Amino acid sequence: YLMICTTSNLNFTNIDLTKKLAEKKLKQHIAENVYPGRGIVLGRNEENSWIVIYWIMGRSSNSRNRIFKHENGILRTEAADPSLLEDPSLIIYNVMRDVDERIVVTNGSHTDTICDGLAQDESFYTSLHSEIHEPDAPNYTTRISGIIEPSDSSLTLSRIIKSDFSAEQSAHFYYRYNEIPPGYGYCVTTYMGDGNPLPAFEGDPLLLTLEGDAEQIANSYWQKLNPDNRISLFVRELKKSGEDRLKIINRF
């Protein structure tokens, strides 16, 4: 395994330029991209509330046959029509769970892996050591994940991609950010765009804008996702007062 950890604090010297660049990335990678795949955005809105965004997209009938459902504090994927479900192994999973005050979100079964590790006093990093990219040749889809830790005002994003040397091994990338300024979030997606095979997301997480409350952000990002391929999206907003809001949009 290759592990790269990046710690970063935002220190804006030109807030107008930073906002323009974040808006440009949102337009290029999300609004004008036919297929960024699944995506996670973690950050703060302009009211300084924590924001969690996750969406799924799909090209096959099996991938498209999904909805988000929130029950007993866990957000998960379910089949929109159970009679049409083919292979559930990589498409049905717990998406978001809480461990104490920490919020965990991923694009697969490693949601539970991380939460189980945290419950046993493991770190976010060590709980992912045994995880590899998805075994869906020829795409070898990236496993993405994120955690918000309000106690130290930090968030961490992770990408687990196929190794350059072997389809049996993975490279692990971690990105930790402290003291996120209001109105911004960091994003990772599974793909750079459409293709056969699908090109894996490359580089550091993207700095994007987060404007409005949970419902406004959900509607804004949903409208930007390609209408032919978007399936479901949710936004969670955790206010400093402790108020917790969740907005879910399901296509089916």
Salt bridges, closest charged atoms under 4 A:
GLU32 OE2 - LYS27 NZ 3.68
GLU47 OE1 - LYS239 NZ 2.93
GLU71 OE1 - ARG76 NH2 2.96
GLU78 OE2 - ARG76 NH2 2.66
ASP98 OD2 - ARG236 NH2 2.80
ASP100 OD2 - ARG102 NH2 3.31
ASP112 OD1 - ARG97 NH1 2.88
GLU131 OE1 - ARG143 NE 3.76
GLU134 OE2 - ARG38 NH1 3.20
ASP152 OD2 - ARG176 NH2 2.84
ASP194 OD1 - ARG59 NH1 2.75
GLU211 OE2 - LYS19 NZ 3.33
ASP213 OD2 - ARG245 NH1 3.91
GLU237 OE2 - LYS239 NZ 3.43
GLU243 OE2 - ARG245 NE 2.99
ASP244 OD2 - ARG236 NH2 2.71
